[in-house]
Amino acid sequence: MTNTDTPAPNRVASSPPRRSPGIRRLRRTIALALVRGAAHATGASLVGLLFWWITHR
């Protein structure tokens, strides 16, 4: 039997290493800040659009 006839060993897919709690907290904080900023900007633009619509009727 040659080396090419032997089957490859079964390998278990390893999971990626977990991030540290500090990194996870930082990512969560950044994501929350972006969502809150987008919500604030959307609300401000809707209020501005409503104000413009009322004053230009």
PyRosetta script that sets phi, psi and omega in degrees:
from pyrosetta import init, pose_from_sequence

init()
pose = pose_from_sequence("MTNTDTPAPNRVASSPPRRSPGIRRLRRTIALALVRGAAHATGASLVGLLFWWITHR")
pose.set_psi(1, 133.5)
pose.set_omega(1, 180.0)
pose.set_phi(2, -94.0)
pose.set_psi(2, 172.7)
pose.set_omega(2, -178.2)
pose.set_phi(3, -64.9)
pose.set_psi(3, -29.4)
pose.set_omega(3, -178.3)
pose.set_phi(4, -76.8)
pose.set_psi(4, -15.2)
pose.set_omega(4, -179.6)
pose.set_phi(5, -83.6)
pose.set_psi(5, -14.2)
pose.set_omega(5, -177.5)
pose.set_phi(6, -80.9)
pose.set_psi(6, 136.9)
pose.set_omega(6, -179.5)
pose.set_phi(7, -71.2)
pose.set_psi(7, 152.9)
pose.set_omega(7, 178.4)
pose.set_phi(8, -70.5)
pose.set_psi(8, 144.4)
pose.set_omega(8, 179.0)
pose.set_phi(9, -66.2)
pose.set_psi(9, 144.6)
pose.set_omega(9, 177.4)
pose.set_phi(10, -73.7)
pose.set_psi(10, 125.5)
pose.set_omega(10, -179.8)
pose.set_phi(11, -112.7)
pose.set_psi(11, 137.0)
pose.set_omega(11, 176.7)
pose.set_phi(12, -86.2)
pose.set_psi(12, 130.0)
pose.set_omega(12, 179.3)
pose.set_phi(13, -66.7)
pose.set_psi(13, 122.0)
pose.set_omega(13, -179.2)
pose.set_phi(14, -83.1)
pose.set_psi(14, 143.7)
pose.set_omega(14, 178.3)
pose.set_phi(15, -79.5)
pose.set_psi(15, 150.9)
pose.set_omega(15, 178.9)
pose.set_phi(16, -65.7)
pose.set_psi(16, 151.7)
pose.set_omega(16, -179.0)
pose.set_phi(17, -63.9)
pose.set_psi(17, 142.1)
pose.set_omega(17, -179.9)
pose.set_phi(18, -72.5)
pose.set_psi(18, 145.4)
pose.set_omega(18, 176.8)
pose.set_phi(19, -76.8)
pose.set_psi(19, 155.0)
pose.set_omega(19, 179.1)
pose.set_phi(20, -69.5)
pose.set_psi(20, 156.2)
pose.set_omega(20, 180.0)
pose.set_phi(21, -59.2)
pose.set_psi(21, -32.7)
pose.set_omega(21, 179.3)
pose.set_phi(22, -65.9)
pose.set_psi(22, -41.0)
pose.set_omega(22, 179.6)
pose.set_phi(23, -67.8)
pose.set_psi(23, -41.9)
pose.set_omega(23, 178.5)
pose.set_phi(24, -62.9)
pose.set_psi(24, -40.8)
pose.set_omega(24, 179.3)
pose.set_phi(25, -65.0)
pose.set_psi(25, -41.2)
pose.set_omega(25, 179.3)
pose.set_phi(26, -63.5)
pose.set_psi(26, -45.0)
pose.set_omega(26, 179.1)
pose.set_phi(27, -63.2)
pose.set_psi(27, -41.5)
pose.set_omega(27, 178.9)
pose.set_phi(28, -63.7)
pose.set_psi(28, -41.1)
pose.set_omega(28, 179.8)
pose.set_phi(29, -64.9)
pose.set_psi(29, -42.3)
pose.set_omega(29, 178.9)
pose.set_phi(30, -64.6)
pose.set_psi(30, -44.2)
pose.set_omega(30, 179.6)
pose.set_phi(31, -62.9)
pose.set_psi(31, -42.7)
pose.set_omega(31, 179.0)
pose.set_phi(32, -63.6)
pose.set_psi(32, -40.3)
pose.set_omega(32, 178.5)
pose.set_phi(33, -63.8)
pose.set_psi(33, -40.1)
pose.set_omega(33, 178.3)
pose.set_phi(34, -65.4)
pose.set_psi(34, -42.2)
pose.set_omega(34, 179.5)
pose.set_phi(35, -65.2)
pose.set_psi(35, -44.1)
pose.set_omega(35, 179.7)
pose.set_phi(36, -64.6)
pose.set_psi(36, -39.9)
pose.set_omega(36, 178.1)
pose.set_phi(37, -64.0)
pose.set_psi(37, -41.4)
pose.set_omega(37, 178.1)
pose.set_phi(38, -65.7)
pose.set_psi(38, -40.3)
pose.set_omega(38, 178.9)
pose.set_phi(39, -65.3)
pose.set_psi(39, -41.5)
pose.set_omega(39, 179.4)
pose.set_phi(40, -64.3)
pose.set_psi(40, -44.0)
pose.set_omega(40, -179.8)
pose.set_phi(41, -64.5)
pose.set_psi(41, -39.6)
pose.set_omega(41, 179.3)
pose.set_phi(42, -65.6)
pose.set_psi(42, -44.9)
pose.set_omega(42, 179.0)
pose.set_phi(43, -62.9)
pose.set_psi(43, -41.7)
pose.set_omega(43, 179.9)
pose.set_phi(44, -65.3)
pose.set_psi(44, -39.5)
pose.set_omega(44, -179.8)
pose.set_phi(45, -69.3)
pose.set_psi(45, -35.8)
pose.set_omega(45, 177.7)
pose.set_phi(46, -67.3)
pose.set_psi(46, -40.8)
pose.set_omega(46, 177.3)
pose.set_phi(47, -64.5)
pose.set_psi(47, -42.8)
pose.set_omega(47, 177.7)
pose.set_phi(48, -63.3)
pose.set_psi(48, -41.3)
pose.set_omega(48, 178.1)
pose.set_phi(49, -65.1)
pose.set_psi(49, -41.2)
pose.set_omega(49, 177.7)
pose.set_phi(50, -63.3)
pose.set_psi(50, -43.4)
pose.set_omega(50, 178.4)
pose.set_phi(51, -61.3)
pose.set_psi(51, -44.2)
pose.set_omega(51, 179.0)
pose.set_phi(52, -62.4)
pose.set_psi(52, -43.0)
pose.set_omega(52, -177.8)
pose.set_phi(53, -63.4)
pose.set_psi(53, -41.7)
pose.set_omega(53, -179.3)
pose.set_phi(54, -66.4)
pose.set_psi(54, -41.8)
pose.set_omega(54, -175.6)
pose.set_phi(55, -79.3)
pose.set_psi(55, -16.1)
pose.set_omega(55, -178.1)
pose.set_phi(56, -110.5)
pose.set_psi(56, 22.4)
pose.set_omega(56, 177.9)
pose.set_phi(57, -82.1)
pose.dump_pdb("model.pdb")
